[in-house]
Each structure stands twice: as structure tokens, then as C-alpha cells.
């Protein structure tokens, strides 16, 4: 089935400068809870003067017979421009990074123990507060991008956490919070999406996109039998298991703040089932924060069944039509059903041919 791409080039402030329907090569990649990249090689006769650093690129993808859409719900910011003339063949190559990179341009520039650098709340709300205070309307004027980036309203949908993060990177901290949400049993995703008029920082619980899982009533099934599940790998992973966790906060000797958490079930699983682990929490002397670190580490150290696989188009499972980046889909392998997140998409379009590399992963805790 044919696929067409249209590339829209905008100025850094959002003015449309050009539209490209023919180009030499396009490669795009998106990864949940991180920033992705775009590599675009334009035809040599285009006006390269229009391409500026932090110029914006929007990619519209259209599967034959279906409406076009903005791939990945994002816009890419130009970060590198390469003009070359090798063997009398001119080329213009653009490297751009998606809107989540804006999060990597800020640190949490507040002192330790300040309200902006130490928070207790649901993970999704904490994420939004960090963005508001470092990129949005609660930041100082020099750091305020609220004219370009809105922040979704708080909904308190994630697990609760207490965390300190003075002078840490914003993106780094959001990723740590997302990892902690997995450990606490409810995955929280974040993304800066393009709404058509401005950017918006959003959070999502359990899935980045739509629900096509086994219990959704609208499930999409991937399996080897159906021909749309490729190269599956199933791992029973106990390598990082811990059943008794200590967390140590600020202090020395008997005065050090110590918290513990443990699983009696996992400890009793064998004569050797008590597997201890120490977590360094020396960034805080608040007992609740140290305890939260111990709780989170015990959850993170559970044994797991992990399924990873590539997804392949069939008439009933077409990427961009039946499912998209960030959706949760159902995968059946080795007698077990996994709800898998479509969290990595890599697309290459060259000489009119599209190559899709779509990875899905799912996990079950043992």
C-alpha cells in the first residue's frame, strides 16, 4: 500500500515558509518519554536560505486511501544544516529534534528544599508543575515560553511520590519520574504535542496513545499466526530482583535516616529468597522521601516477564490507520497475552519506498 509524505517548513516563530512533496530521503524516529529525531535530505535546487536553526518541520504522512495526519503529533526543530558538493552532486541535509527537546533545554533552577525543587504529589501533577516553573507561566520572564507552550490541566491520575531534584535537568527528572511511576504500578507518559496552533505539554497514564489492548473492547491482536508479530523475544528476568530494600538518607552513623521495604512473598520463594539492596538517598533528610525511594526500588526490583517484538502491517493492522505511535495493543505469544506499548517508531522514506521499524514491548510481573 503506497504512502505519501509532505514536509512543511516553518520559521522559528511558526510562519510557513515552504512545502516539500519531493525530497531525496526522510528518516524519522520517535521514542516515548524522550525526544526523537528527523533526518531530511532535500533536493539540491531548493532555497537553503529558508532553513534556519530552530526552524520547525512538520511531517504529514498519508496512507493511500486514508486521510493524512501529523506523524507522531509533533514538530521537529532544526539543529544542524549540512550543505555539501561531493563529486559535483550537491545536497542539503537537515537534522532536527522533536519538541520534547525543549524539555532538555532547561534545568530545574531552584535551590534545594525550595517548593519548586522538592515536591509531594501525583507524578503527573509534579511533572506539569516542573514544566510550568521552568518553561511555562510560573517561570521568570527570561525562561517563560508560555506564549508557545501550554501545560495541560492537572488531573491527579498518577501514583503519589515525594521527590527532590534541585538543579537537575528537566527532561532527566521527568524521565526519572516516569521510571518511578512504573515501579509504583501506574505508568505515566509525557509528551509535548503540536495542537495545530501551539505546543502543549501533556501527561498520560498507562499509555501514550489509544487503548487497543486485550480488555479494551477495541483490541488489535498481533501474533505470529496472524503474520503481524515479527521476531518476538520473551524473557523471564530475575537478574535485578531484590526482595528487601534499604534506603539511606542524609546523616552519619546512628543519625542517618534509614528506611526499609520488603516482600514476604519473594523472600519466602526459596531458602535464598532474601535479596538485599541499598538505595542512596543522600539528597534528602526527609523521612517520607527516603521511604518513597525504598518503596519505589522494591517495586522496580520485581521479577518480570518481558516481551519485545516488531509489528508488521497487514490489511487489518496498518500503522497510522488502525494504530499509531503510543497506542497500547495486544500481542499473543507462547500462550500468553501481553498488552504492549508501541513506544518506538522508526520510519525511512527513500526513492518512494517506505520502511517501517515499529517496536512494541510489554511486561508482566511474576
N, C-alpha and C positions, 0 to 999 in steps of 0.2 A: 504494500500500500504506500503510495507516494506521500512524501511530507515536504512542505514548503516552509521556508523561513524568511522573515522580513526583519531587517535591522533598523532601528530608529536611533539616530544620533541627536543628543541634546547638549546644550551648553551646561556648564556647572550650575547655572541658576534655573535650568529647566526649559529653555527655549528650543523648539525643534529646529535643527539645522539641516538635516538630510535624512533620506530614507534609502536603504540599500536592499535591493531584491536580488542582486547578483554579487557574488564575492567569491574569493578563492577557497577559503576554508573557515569553518567555525567550530570551536570546541568550547563547551561549557560544562561546568561541574558544580553541583550543589551538595552540601552536606548539612544535615540537621544540627542545630546548636553550634554552628561555626560559620565562617564565611567561605564562599566558593569563588570561582574564577572563570573568566572568559578570555579566550584567545581568538582573535579575529584577524584574518588576512584579507584586506580589501584589494580590489583591482588596482593596478598601478596608475590608472589615469584619474583616480578620484582626487578631489581637492583636500590635500592633507592639512591645510591651514585651518580647517574647521575642527580638527581633532585637538582638544586641549586636555591637559591634566585635570582630573575631576570632572571632565565631560561625562555625560551619562549615556549608557547604551541599554536599550530595551530590546529584548528578543521576543518576537511573536512567532509561535510555532503553529502550523495548521496541518492536521492530518487530512488527507483527501476525503472529501465528503462530509467533513465536520467543521464547526466553527473554529477560528483561530483563537489563541489565548496567549497571555503573557507567561512564558515559561518560567516556572519557579516563583511566580508572584514577586519578582524582584527587578531591580535595575542595577547595572554594573557601573562602577566609577573607573574611568581611565587612569591608570597608574604608570603605564610605560608605553612609549611610542617608538617604534623601530622603523626607520626608513633605510632601505638598502638597494644596492645595484650590483648584483653578482652576475658575472658573465653576461652583462648587458640586459639582465632581467630585473626590473625594478619591482620593489614590493613595499607595502605599507602594512605593518603588523601592530596590532593594538592588544595590550594586555590590560585587563580590567578586573576589579574585585567587587563582589556584590555588596549590597547595602549593610550587611552585618559587619562589614569592615569599619563602619562608623563607630561601632562599639569599641573597636580596638584602637581608636584614636584618643581615648580618654582614660585617665586613671581616676580612682576614687580619691580626690584631692582634699581629704579631710583628716583631721587628727584622730589618733586612736581614742576610743571611748566616746567620741562625739556621736550625736544622734545619726549623722549621715554615714558613719563608718562602723557602727555596731547596731544590729537590728534584730528584733524578735518579731516574727510574723509568719504568714504563709509564704512559701517560697516564691510563688508567682507575684504576690504583692511586693515582696522585698526586691525582686528583680526590677519591677516597674519603678519603685522608689529610687533605686540606684540610677536608672536611666534618667528619670526626671531631674535628679540632683546633680548629674554630671553632663548631660546633653540637653536637658529639657528646661521647662519653665522655672524650675527651682534652682537652676544653676546661676552663677553670676553672669552678667551680660556678655563677657568675653567668651564664655563657654556655652551660651544658650543657642541651641539650634531649633527651638520650638516653632520657628517660622517655617521650618521644613519637615520636622519630625514630630508627630503627635504620639502620645502614650495612651494606650488602651486603658479604660477604666479598671480599677481593682475589682476582682470578683472573688478573691479568697478561696480559690479552688485547689491549691496545692497543699502539701503537708507542711506542718509548722516547723520552724527552725530558729535557732539563735546562732548568729554568726558575726564575727568581727573581720574587717577587711580594709583597714586604713592603708591608703597609698598603694593599693593593688590595682592591676589593670581591670577595667570594666568588663571586657569580654572574658578575661581569665576568671573573674569572680562569678560571672553569670554561668560559665561552664561548670565551675565547681558546685554552684547551687543546683544546676541540672543534674550533675552526678549524684549529689546528696539526695535529690528527690527520688532517684531510682532506688537508692539504699533505703529510703523511708517508705517505699511501696507505691508511690504515685508519680509517674514520670511527668516532668514539666519541660516543655519545649519553649524556646523563644525565637523570635524572628523579627526583622524589620522588613515589612512588606510595602510594596508600592500599590496605593489605592487607586491610582489614576489621576490624582490631584496633588497628593503629598505622600510622605512616608509615614508609617505607623509602627511603633514597637508593640508587639503582641506576645502574649503567652498562651500556651495551650496545655491542657492536661491529657496525659496518656497517648496522645497522637498529635502530630503537627497538622495533619490534613483531615480527610474524611474517614468515616468508620465503615470499612468493608470487611470487618472481622467476622469470625465464625458465629458470633452471637448477635450480630447487628440487624439481622433480617434483610440485609442487602449485601450479603457476603460475596466476595470474589475468591474463588478457590484456585490455588496454584499447586500443582503436583507433577511428578514425573509422568504419571499416566496421562495427564491432560496435555503434556508436551510444553508446558509453560514454566516449569521449575527446572532450572539447569544448575548442574554442579553443586548439589546440596552437600552440606557438611554438618554433621550432628556431633556435638561434643558433650560428654558428661565430665564436667570440670569441677574438681575438688582441690585444685592446686593452690588457690588463695583462701581456702576455708580457715576461719577462726571461730571458735566457739566461746571463748572468754576474752573480753577486751578490757584493757586498762587504758585510761586516758589521763595524761598528766599535764596540768596547767602550770601557771606561774608559781614559783616558790622553791624552797630548798628543804631537803630533809623531811622531817615530820610536818613542816609547814607547807609543803607542796600540795596544791589542790589535786586530788585524785578522784576519778570516777570509774565505775566498772559497769559492765553489762555482759550477760551471758545467755546461752541457750541450753537448757537442761536436756532437751531432746537430742541435740547434736553432741553434747558431752556424753550422753548415755548410749550413743550409737555403737561404741566399741570400747574396749579397755583403754584405748589410746585416744579417746574422743575429745578430751580436753586439750584444745589447741589454743595457746595464748598469743595475744598480740598487744603491742603497746602503741598508742597513738600520741604523737607530740602535739599538745595543745597549749604550748607556752606563749601563744599570742594573747591569752586571757587568764584572769584570775577569778572570773565569774563562774560559780559552780554549775549554773544551768548551762552555760556554753560548753564547759568541759564535759558534762553529762551528755549533751547533744552530740558531741564528737564521738563518745563511746557508743551511743545508741546507733549512730549512722554507720560506724565502722563494723559493728556486728551485723547489721543488715547487708552491708556491702560484701561481707565475707561469707555469705551463704553459698553452698554448692549449687551449681546451676546446670541445666541442660540448655545448650546454645545451638540454634540452627541459623546458618547463613546460606544464602543461595542467590543466584542470579535469576531475574524474571525475564521472560521472553514473550513477545507479542504472539497472540493467537487471535482469531476473529472475535472472540468474546472477552479478551483481556488485552486491549490496545492501550499502551501508555499514552496519556493525555486525553483519552476518551473515556475509558472505563475506570481508570485510576490515575493518580498523579503523585508527584513528589510530596512526601509527608503523610500519605494515607496509611492506614493500617489494613492489611489484607490477611487472608487465611492461607496458610501453607500446610499441606499434609505430607508427612514423610515418616517412614519407618513406623507406621501405626499410630503416630501422634499428630495432633493438630496444634499448630503454633499460630498465634496471632503475631504477624511480623510487620515491623515498621519499614516503610520504603524511605529510608533516610539518606541514601546516597544515589545520586543520578549523575551520569557522565555521558554526554552526547557529543558526537563528532559528525559534522556535515561537510562533505568534500566531494567535488565533482558530481553533485546531485545525488549522492548516496549518503544515507544516514546510518550511523552505527550507535546503538543504544547499549549502555552498560548500566543496568539498574540493579542495585544490591538491596536485599531485604534481610533483616535479622529479627529473630525472635528468641525469647528465653523463657524457661520455666524453672522455678526454684524447686530444688529437691527437698 
